[in-house]
Amino acid sequence: MDRLALNLCIIACLLLTQSVDVGAKGVGVTWGIRASKLPSPELTLELLKSQKIHKVRIHEPFKHLLTAIKDGDKGWGFDVVVGIPNYELKKLATDFSFATKYVKDHILSYFPSVRITCITVGEEAITGADGDYVLLAMQNIKNSMNAEKVDIPVSTVVGYNVIKEGPSPSEATFSEPAAKSRMPLIVSFLKDNQYPLFASLYPESSYTPGKIHIDSALGKPSAPVVCDADPRYNSVLEVMTDSVYYALRKHGGENIRVVTETGWPNADAPFASKENAKEYITNVIRKSNGPGTLVGQTTYPVEAYIYSLFDEDQNNFVSRTKYGIYNSDMSPIFQTPPFDS
């Protein structure tokens, strides 16, 4: 085969499969809608643009949100992570025809007009009653897209309860019993496809006065050491993130990126305040603009989604109802730095 024919063949192969690169670092926001009062999707898009927010995560493939993004992007370039809720897992895992229709109706009917950068299958489901369905649902979602020659990364969201902490992050492992039996198979799937793992990490929920300084929980650069290991850690979020990385590495997942969803309550919880929420989110954004996190000999980019754009008074997780950055009238609860600074 001559060089021209070879080049044409390569181009044709590339055009056959639409794929998405999700290697960029940065901070986005979770666009939650579990609230009794919210602005319209169209107004919310204008808010996101005004705050220079390009990366958005939604918990479900809500038709009205995806339609609004499709019609309202207008060259802005939103990167959208679409979640699939736990109540769909069993059917997606056990009925491939259902999975195929689900993908066509809820994903491919918007892609690529909407730049969907990842599909997260299940929300902290690994250790729950639906945990055995997560991997099977992920596989069926991927195989359904393969049939359409589309490669959108497929992941899941884990809670920190899948991790058994050690004296230092390097000694962290997956917890017993469900996570230890289910997570290695998830890791293998992600590793083979070079897909990321999403993790819900909330330092506020693990903060204990007297054991950890509040500045370490908030991620302040000048905070005291919280983990006297090598390297030393003075940020609870970094301890949690690296613990996930090291647990993955113990199962061959060195090439798996960890994408975090994180936030801090602005009210109605211990140590919750607008000031602490502002400080915490400011430090997450600062960290994302740095060189990354070093785990062993590998540096990983810091990618995070701030929960949440608005307070969600109808969230199923009662402890996460007051994590919003903005009020329902789109006025700021507190000011944050630009997300893309």
C-alpha positions in Angstrom: 0.0 0.0 0.0 1.5 3.4 -1.0 1.7 6.3 1.5 -1.3 8.2 0.1 -3.5 5.1 0.3 -2.3 4.4 3.9 -3.1 8.0 5.0 -6.5 7.8 3.4 -7.2 4.6 5.2 -6.1 6.1 8.6 -8.3 9.1 8.1 -11.3 6.9 7.2 -10.8 4.8 10.3 -10.7 7.9 12.5 -13.9 9.2 11.0 -15.7 6.0 11.6 -15.7 6.4 15.4 -16.6 9.6 17.1 -14.6 9.8 20.3 -14.1 12.3 23.1 -10.9 13.4 24.8 -11.5 14.0 28.5 -7.9 14.7 29.5 -8.3 18.3 30.4 -7.9 19.5 34.0 -10.0 22.2 35.5 -13.0 23.0 37.7 -16.6 22.6 36.7 -19.9 22.7 38.5 -22.7 20.2 39.2 -25.9 21.6 37.8 -28.4 20.1 40.3 -32.1 20.6 39.9 -33.5 18.8 43.0 -34.9 22.1 44.2 -38.4 23.6 44.7 -37.5 26.8 42.9 -34.9 27.3 40.1 -34.3 29.7 37.2 -35.0 28.5 33.7 -32.3 26.4 32.0 -31.9 29.3 29.5 -31.1 31.8 32.2 -28.9 29.3 34.0 -26.8 28.9 30.8 -26.3 32.7 30.7 -25.2 32.6 34.3 -22.7 29.8 33.6 -21.3 31.8 30.7 -21.0 35.0 32.7 -18.9 33.1 35.3 -16.7 31.6 32.6 -17.8 28.0 33.5 -17.3 25.6 30.7 -17.5 22.2 32.5 -20.9 21.0 33.7 -22.1 17.8 35.4 -25.8 16.8 35.5 -27.1 13.9 37.6 -29.4 12.5 34.9 -29.9 13.0 31.1 -32.6 15.6 31.8 -34.2 16.4 28.4 -34.9 20.0 29.2 -31.3 20.7 30.3 -29.7 18.9 27.4 -32.0 20.6 24.9 -31.2 24.0 26.4 -27.4 23.3 26.2 -27.9 22.1 22.6 -29.7 25.2 21.6 -27.9 27.7 23.8 -24.2 26.7 23.6 -23.7 29.0 20.6 -20.0 28.4 20.4 -19.3 28.7 24.1 -18.1 25.1 24.3 -19.8 23.4 27.3 -18.3 20.0 28.3 -21.1 18.0 29.8 -20.8 14.9 32.1 -24.2 13.1 32.1 -25.1 10.9 35.0 -27.4 7.8 34.9 -29.4 7.3 38.2 -29.3 4.3 40.3 -32.9 3.3 39.6 -32.0 2.5 36.0 -29.0 0.3 36.8 -30.8 -3.1 37.1 -32.7 -2.7 33.8 -29.6 -1.4 32.0 -27.5 -4.3 33.3 -29.9 -7.1 32.5 -31.6 -5.9 29.3 -29.2 -5.0 26.4 -32.1 -3.9 24.2 -33.2 -1.5 26.9 -29.6 -0.2 27.2 -29.4 0.3 23.4 -32.7 2.3 23.4 -31.6 4.3 26.5 -28.3 5.3 24.8 -30.1 6.4 21.6 -32.8 8.3 23.3 -30.9 10.0 26.1 -27.3 10.3 24.8 -26.9 10.0 21.1 -30.0 12.2 20.3 -27.9 15.1 21.7 -24.3 14.1 20.9 -22.2 15.5 19.3 -24.2 18.8 19.2 -23.8 18.6 23.0 -20.2 17.8 23.8 -20.8 14.9 26.3 -17.4 14.1 27.7 -18.4 11.3 30.0 -21.3 9.2 31.2 -21.3 8.2 34.9 -23.4 5.1 35.5 -24.7 5.1 39.1 -24.2 7.5 42.0 -22.3 6.0 45.0 -24.0 2.7 44.2 -21.0 0.3 44.5 -21.6 -0.4 48.2 -25.4 -0.5 48.0 -28.1 -2.9 46.9 -27.5 -2.1 43.2 -23.8 -2.5 43.4 -23.7 -5.8 41.4 -25.4 -4.0 38.5 -23.0 -1.2 38.1 -20.3 -2.9 36.0 -22.8 -4.8 33.8 -24.7 -1.5 33.2 -21.4 0.3 32.3 -20.5 -2.5 29.8 -23.9 -2.4 28.2 -23.8 1.4 27.8 -20.4 1.1 26.2 -21.3 -1.8 23.9 -24.5 0.1 22.8 -22.3 3.1 21.8 -19.8 0.8 20.1 -22.5 -0.4 17.9 -23.1 3.2 16.8 -19.3 3.8 16.4 -19.3 6.4 19.3 -16.7 6.3 22.1 -17.8 8.5 25.0 -16.0 7.5 28.2 -18.1 5.5 30.7 -17.5 5.7 34.4 -19.3 5.5 37.7 -19.3 7.7 40.8 -18.0 6.2 44.1 -18.3 7.6 47.6 -15.3 7.7 49.9 -16.8 4.7 51.8 -15.2 2.5 49.1 -11.8 3.4 50.7 -10.2 1.9 53.8 -7.7 4.5 54.9 -4.2 3.7 56.1 -1.8 5.7 58.2 -0.9 7.4 54.9 -2.6 7.6 51.5 -0.1 5.1 50.0 -1.5 2.5 52.4 -5.1 2.9 51.4 -7.1 0.0 50.0 -10.6 -0.7 48.9 -13.0 -1.3 51.9 -14.7 -4.5 52.8 -16.9 -6.2 51.7 -18.7 -4.9 48.7 -16.1 -2.4 47.4 -13.3 -4.9 47.7 -15.1 -7.5 45.6 -16.7 -5.1 43.1 -14.1 -2.4 42.6 -11.3 -4.5 41.1 -13.6 -5.4 38.2 -14.5 -1.7 37.8 -10.8 -0.8 37.8 -10.1 -3.4 35.1 -12.9 -1.9 32.9 -11.6 1.7 33.4 -8.0 0.7 32.9 -8.6 -1.2 29.7 -10.5 1.7 28.2 -8.4 4.5 29.7 -11.5 6.0 31.4 -11.6 8.1 34.6 -13.2 7.3 37.9 -15.4 9.8 39.6 -15.3 10.2 43.4 -17.5 12.2 45.7 -15.1 13.6 48.3 -16.3 15.9 51.0 -13.7 16.9 53.7 -16.4 18.7 55.7 -18.1 15.3 56.4 -14.8 13.8 57.8 -13.7 16.9 59.8 -13.3 16.2 63.5 -12.3 19.1 65.7 -9.3 18.3 67.9 -8.0 15.8 65.3 -7.9 17.9 62.2 -7.4 21.6 62.0 -10.2 23.4 60.2 -7.7 25.1 57.9 -6.6 21.6 56.7 -10.2 20.7 56.0 -10.6 23.9 54.0 -7.4 23.3 52.1 -5.7 26.5 53.0 -2.1 26.6 51.7 -0.8 27.6 55.1 -2.7 24.8 57.0 -0.9 22.6 59.4 0.2 19.1 58.5 -2.7 16.6 58.6 -0.8 13.5 57.5 2.9 13.3 58.5 3.8 10.9 55.7 6.2 11.2 52.7 5.1 13.5 51.2 3.5 15.5 53.9 -0.1 16.5 53.5 -1.8 19.6 54.8 -5.1 19.2 52.9 -7.8 16.7 53.7 -9.0 16.7 50.1 -5.6 15.8 48.9 -5.4 12.9 51.4 -8.7 11.6 50.2 -7.9 12.0 46.5 -4.5 10.3 46.8 -6.0 7.5 48.9 -8.3 6.8 46.0 -5.3 6.9 43.6 -3.3 4.5 45.7 -6.2 2.1 46.1 -6.6 2.1 42.3 -2.8 1.5 41.8 -3.0 -1.7 44.0 -5.3 -3.2 41.3 -3.3 -2.0 38.2 -5.1 1.3 37.8 -2.1 3.5 37.4 -3.5 5.0 34.2 -6.9 5.9 35.7 -7.6 9.6 36.5 -9.7 10.5 39.5 -12.3 13.2 38.9 -13.8 14.6 42.1 -17.1 16.1 43.0 -16.7 18.2 46.1 -18.1 21.1 48.0 -18.7 22.7 51.4 -22.1 23.6 52.9 -23.0 27.2 53.2 -25.5 26.7 56.1 -27.4 24.1 58.2 -24.5 21.9 59.1 -21.6 21.8 61.6 -18.8 24.2 60.5 -21.0 25.3 57.6 -20.9 29.0 56.6 -20.7 31.1 53.5 -17.2 32.1 54.5 -16.0 28.5 54.8 -17.7 27.5 51.6 -16.0 30.4 49.8 -12.6 29.5 51.2 -12.9 25.9 50.4 -14.0 26.4 46.8 -11.4 29.1 46.2 -8.7 26.6 47.3 -10.1 23.8 45.0 -9.9 26.2 42.1 -6.4 27.3 43.1 -5.2 23.7 43.3 -6.7 22.9 39.9 -4.5 25.6 38.3 -1.4 24.1 39.8 0.9 21.5 38.5 -1.3 18.5 39.5 -1.1 15.9 42.2 2.0 13.6 42.4 1.2 10.0 43.2 4.3 7.8 43.2 6.2 8.9 40.1 3.1 10.0 38.2 1.6 13.5 38.1 -2.2 13.6 37.6 -4.2 16.7 36.6 -6.6 18.0 39.2 -10.2 17.9 37.8 -13.1 18.7 40.1 -16.8 19.5 39.9 -18.1 21.8 42.6 -21.4 20.7 44.2 -23.6 22.6 43.6 -24.6 25.5 41.4 -27.8 26.0 43.4 -29.0 24.8 46.8 -31.0 21.6 46.4 -33.7 21.4 49.1 -35.1 18.2 47.6 -31.9 16.3 47.3 -32.2 12.7 48.4 -29.0 13.1 50.3 -30.4 15.3 53.1 -26.9 16.4 54.2 -26.3 18.0 50.8 -29.2 20.4 50.5 -27.2 23.6 51.3 -24.2 23.4 49.1 -25.2 26.0 46.5 -23.0 28.8 45.1 -26.0 30.8 43.9 -29.5 31.5 45.1 -32.5 30.6 42.9 -32.7 34.2 41.7 -29.1 33.7 40.5 -27.6 36.1 43.0 -24.4 34.8 44.6 -24.5 33.2 48.0 -20.8 34.0 48.1 -18.2 35.1 45.5 -15.8 32.7 43.9 -12.8 33.2 41.7 -13.2 32.6 37.9 -13.4 28.9 37.3 -11.1 29.1 34.3 -8.5 31.4 35.9 
